[in-house]
C-alpha cells in the first residue's frame, strides 16, 4: 500500500517512512481541522480524516475529535503507528470553505491526488480569500429584519431591525478578530443588541414613530442563536459520537443561556425607558397571516445563506427546501396546532430533502438544511420567556418556556430520525464501494 504514495512522490522528497506518514497525517488532520473550524460536524471531520489516510495506504485509522481537539492515529501493514494531535481554539460558520475542504478529502480519495498535489491544494485553500465582510454584514441585517416581521412585527419594524442587525454583525466581526470567548461574545452581543434596540425605539418614539421593541429584539436573537451548533450536536449524537454530541449540545445550551442573560440585563437596565407597544395581531388562517410569514421566511433564509457564507450555486436549492418545508409546516400548524408534531414533521422533510440534495449535488447536507430549519428556531418563545421572567409573570414564562422546549425537541427528533435512516442505508454501500476501490488499487499499483 505504501507504493500508492511513494509512486507519486520524488524519491528525494520522501525522506523515510516516518516523515512520509507524518506528511499524510498532517494533510488529513489539517483538512479535518479546517472542516471543523468552518462549521462542519465532528462526524464529517472524522470521515474526512479516515478517507484521506485510507487513500494513502493506512491499514487502520483511528480518529477522536471534539470541538476543541482532534487526535488521529494510523496503523500500517507493517505494524508501525503514527499519531498527531491538533488543538482548535475557535470555530466559525463559513460553510463555503467547509465544503471546499470536504471536497478536497473526496478528491484525494476518488481522484487519487498525489501527496504533493494534496499539500499544494491544502495551501491554496488556506490562502483563499475568506467570505466578504460586507456580505456577512448584509446577511446579518437581512436575518434580523426578516425574522422580526416573520415572528409578528410590523413592516415598519423591518428598518430599525435591519440597521441594528447590520451593526451587531459588525460588532460580532470585531469580537471574532479579538478571539473572544464564545459565551462572552454571545452575552455581549445580546446585551449590546438589547440596549441599542431599546434606545433606538425610545428615540423613534420621541419622533412619533411607533415601533415594537419585543419584535426587533426577537429578530436580533435570531442572529446569535446557535442553530448550526445545535444541529451538528444532534447529528453527532445520533451517529454514535455521544461524547462530542453531548459537549456540543451543552455548549449550545450555555450559549443560549448567555443570550438570554444578555437581553435580560438590557431589559433590567433600560426596560422602563421605552414604551412597549403591542405587536400587530395577524388573524390565523387569513392571507394577512400567511403572506408575510411566507415572504419573510424565504427572505430570512436567504439572509442565513449570506450570513453562513453558503456558496451561491447552492442557494437556490436551499431556498427550494425552505419553501417546501415551510409549506408543510404551515399545513401541519393549520391542521394540528401541535408544536412538537408540527416541527417534527417539517424538520423530517427538511432533513430528508437535504440528504437527497447532498447526494445529488455532491455537497454536505448542512448546506441545504440550515436555511430550511432556522425559521423554526424558537427565537420568539425564548424572548418572551425571558421577558415574562423579568416582569415576574411566572405562569406565562413557564408556558413560553415549554413552547420553546417542544419546538427544540421536535427539531431534534426530526433530525435524529433522518440521520439514523441514512446511517443505516449508506454505510453498507460505502463499505462495498471502498472494498471495490481497494481491489482496483491493488491491481493498479
N, C-alpha and C positions, 0 to 999 in steps of 0.2 A: 504493500500500500504506500510505502514511503516514496516509491517512484512516481506516484501521482503528483507529488510536489516537486521532487528533485528534477524530473524531466523538464519542468518549466522554469527552472532557476539556473543561472550560470554557475558552474562548479565553484568558481572563486567566491560566489556570494553566499554559499551555504554555510561554511564555517563550522561544520559539525552539527549533529542531530539536536543537541540542546539549544543552540542558537536558532536552528531552523524551527523547532516546535515552539520556542519562545515567541518567534515571529507569528506563527499560526495562532497561538493563544492571544497574542496582542491584537491581531486583526479581529478575532472573534469577540474578545471582551470589550474592545473599543467600540465595535459596531453595536453590541448589546447595550453598553452604557449609553450610547447616543440615542438608541431607540427609547430607552427608559427615561432619559433626561428630557426628551421631547414629547413625552406624553403617552408612550406605549405601555402596555400592561406587562407585568412580570412574566406571565406565561409566554408572551410573544418574545420577550428577551431571551428566555431560556431556550425556546425553539430555535431562534436565530443562531445562538452560540453553538448549539448541538449540530445544527445544519452545516455551519462553516467547518467545525472541527471534523465532522464525518467526511465532508467533501475532500479534506486534505489528509485523510488516512488514519484518523483516530479510530481505534477499535472500540473504545468506550469513552463517553463524555459525561461527566457529572457536573451539573451547574446548580448553584444555590444563589438565588437573588432575592433581595429585599429592596425597598425603595432607596436605601442609602448605601447598599453594598452589593457587589457581585463577586462570587468565587467560582472559578472554573478549573476543572482538572481533567486532563486527557490521559488515557492509557493506550499504549501502542501494542502492536502484535508481539514485540519482543519483551513486553512486560514493563518497560520504562514508563514512568509517570511524570507529568509536568503540570504545575499549578500556577495560577496567577490570581491576584485579588485587585479589585478596583473599588475605590471609595467614591461615592457620589454625594455632593453637598447641596445640590439644588435640582429641581425639575421644572419643566415648563409645559406649554401647550402648543408647541409648534408641530402640528400634525403633518404638514407637508414634508418637513425634514424627517420626521419619524418614518414616513412612508418611503422616503429615499434610502434611508439606512436599511429598512426592512427589505427593500428591493435589492440592495447590494448583497445581502445574505442569500437571497434567492438566486441572484446571478452567479454567485460563487458556486452554488450547488448545481444549478442547471446548465450554466454556460461554461463551466469548468475553467473559470478565470485562473490564471497562474497566481501564485502568491504575490509576485511583484506587481501584477496588474491590480490585484485586490488592495495592496498597500497604497498604490497610486490613487485608486478610486476613493479610498478612505480619506486620504489627504485632500483630495479635491472637494469632497463633501464637507470636510471641516473648514475649508476655505470659502465655502459657498456663502453668499450674502444671505443673512437671516431675513425673516419677514419684515416688511416695511413697517416702521413705527406709525406712519400715517394711516396705513390700512388697519393696524391693530386699534388705534385710537378711534377710527371711524367705526370699526366693528363694535367696540365698547359703547359708543354713543348710540348706535342703532339698537343694540340689545337693551340698553336702559330705556330708551324712548319707546320702542315697540312693545316690550313686555309690560311697561307701565299702562298702556292702553289695553293690552291683551287681558290683564288682570282686572280691568274695570275702571281705569282712569278716563278722564275726558280727553278729547282730541287736543285741547289747549295745553294739557299737561305734557304732551309729547315734546314740546320745545324746551322747557326747562329740564326735563328728564334727559333729553338728548345732549344738552350742553353739560349738565352735571356728569353724565356718563363719560363724555369725552375728557372732562377734567380728571375724573377718577382714573381713567385709563392712563393719562399722563403721569399721575402720581404713582400708579402701580408700576409703570415702567421705571420710574426713578427709584422706587423701592427695590426693584429687581436688580438694578445695577449695583446697589449697595448691599445685595445679598442679605436682606432682612430675613429673620426667622419667619417661616410660613404662617405661624399662628399670630405673631406680632403684626405681620403685614395685613392679615385678614381683619384683625381688630382695628388697626389704624385706618385702613381703608373704610371700614364700616363707620367708625367714629367720625372721620372727616366727611364721609358721604352724608351721614345724618345731620351734622352741623351745617354743611353747605346747603342741604335741602331745606332745612328749617329757616335759615337766614334768607335764602332766595325767595321762598314763599312769603316770608314776612315783608320783604321789600316789594314784591309784586302786589301783596295785599295793600300796602301803603299807596300804590298807584291805582288801586281799584280793580286789579286783576285777580279773579278767584282761581286758585289752584289747589290741588289736593295733595297735601304733604304725604299722607299714607301711601297713595298710589305711586308717587315719584320715588319714595323710599323702596317700595316693592321692586320697581324697575332697577334701582341701584343694587338691590340684593342679588338679582339675577346675574350681575357682573362678577360677584365674588363667591357665589355659592359653588362648592366643589363638585360639580356634576360629573366631570371626567374622572376625578379621583374615586368617587363612589362607584361609578360604572366599572372601572378597572378592578376595584376591590371585589365587587360581586362576581365578576367573571373569573378572577383568580381563585376565589373561594370555591366555586363550583367546577373548577378544572383540577382540584386537588391541592392547590397551593394554600393550605389552611393558614400557615404562619404569615405568609405575605399578605393574603387577603385580609386576615384579621388586623394586621398592622395598618394596612391602607384604610380599612373601614374605620378603625379607631382614629386614624389621622383625619378622615373626613368628618367624623363626629366632633372632634376637637375644633377643627376649622369652623364648622357650623356654629358651635358654641361661642367661638371668638367673634363671629359675625354678629350673632345675637347680642353678645355683650357690648360690642361697639355701638350698635344702634340704640341699645337700651341706655347707655351712658349719655348719648346725644339727646335722647328724649328727656332724661332726668335733668340735664343741664339747661336745655333750651325749649323743652316741650310746651311751656306756657307762653312762649314768645309769639307764636303764630296761631291764627285761628284754624282749627281743623274742620274744614268743610267736608260734608258727606259726599262721597263719590257718586256720580250719577248712576241710578239704578236702571239696568237693562232687563227688560222683561224676558224671562227664559222662554225659548221656543219661538221667538219672533225674529224677523230679518234684522231688526236693530240689535239683536243679541248676536246672531251668527256672523253677520258681515264683518264687524270689527275684529272679532276673535280669529276668524279665518285669515283675514288680510294681515293682521299684525302678528299672527303666529308664523306665517311664511316670512314676513319681513324680519321678525326676530330670529328665525332660524338662519336666514341669510347673514344677519349680524354675527351669529355664532360662528358661521363658516369663516368670516373675516377675522373674528377675534382669535380663533384657534388656528388661523393660517392654513385652512384646508385648501388644497390645490383647486384652482378654478375649473379644471377639467372634471372634477368630482362634484362640484357644487350642484349642478342641475339634477343629478340623480339623488343627491342627498335631500334636495327640496321636494322631489317627487315622493320620496319616502316620507318626508314630513307631512306633505299634503294628504296622502292616502291614510297614513297613521292617524292624523288629526280628525279626518272624516270618520274613521272607525271610532275614535274617542268620543266624538260628538254624538254618534248614533248610540253608543253604549250609555253615555250620560243621559240621553233623552229617554231611553227605554228602561234603564235600571236605577239610575241615581245612586248607585253604589260606588263609593270612591275606590275601594280596593279592586273590585271586579273591573271597573272601567279602566283603571290604569294598568291592571294586569293584562287584559285583552289587547289594549292598544300597544303596550310595550312588547307583547308577544309577537305581534305583527311587525313592529319596527325592527326588532332584533332578527326575526326570520328573514325579512326582506334585505336587511343589511348584510346578513351572512350570504344570501343568494347573490347580491350585487358584488360582494367581496370576491366570490369565486368567479363570477362572470367578468368583472373588470380587473381582476388580479390586483386587488388593493386591500388594505386592512379594513375589517368590518367597522371599526371605530369611525372611519371617515364618513360613513353613511348613517351610522347610528346616533352619534352625538347631536346633530341638528334636529333629529326626529324626536328624541326623548327629552331634550332640555325644556321644551314647553310644558312638560308635565311636572317638572321640579316645583315643589310647593313653596315658592317664594312668598306668595301672599299669605298662606297659612302660617309660615314661620314669623312673618312680620306681625300679624295680628295676635299671635300667641304672645309675642314679646310685648306688644302694645297693651294687651289686657293685663299682663303681669305687672307692668309699670303702673297701670291705673288701679290695680288691686281687684280687678274683676276675675276671680279665680275660676268661676264656672265657665265663662266664655274662653278663658285661657286654656282650660282643660279640653274644651270642645275643639278649638282650633289646633291645639297640640295633637289631639287624637286624629284629626283630619290629616295633618302633615305626616304622622306615623303611618296611617293607612296608605297614603299615596306612595311614600317611600317603599313600603312593603310590596305594594302592587308592582312597582317598577322593578324591585329586586327579584321578586319571584318570576316575573315575566322574562327577565334577562337570564335567570338561572335555568329555566326550563329549556329555552332555545340553546343555551350553551351546552347543557347536558346532552341534548339530542344530537347536536353536531359533533360533540366529543365522542359519542357512541358510533357515529357513522364514519367520520373521516380518519381516525387513527388507523383503522383497518386498511383503508385504501392507501394511506401514506406508507404503512409498513410494506405493503405489496410493491408500491412504487419504488421505495428505497432499495428493496432487495433486487428488483429488476435493474435498477441503475448500477448497483454494485456489481451485479453479474456482468453488465456491459463493460464496466470499468476494468474488471479483472481480465476480460478478453482483450480490451484495447491496450492496456498497459502491460 
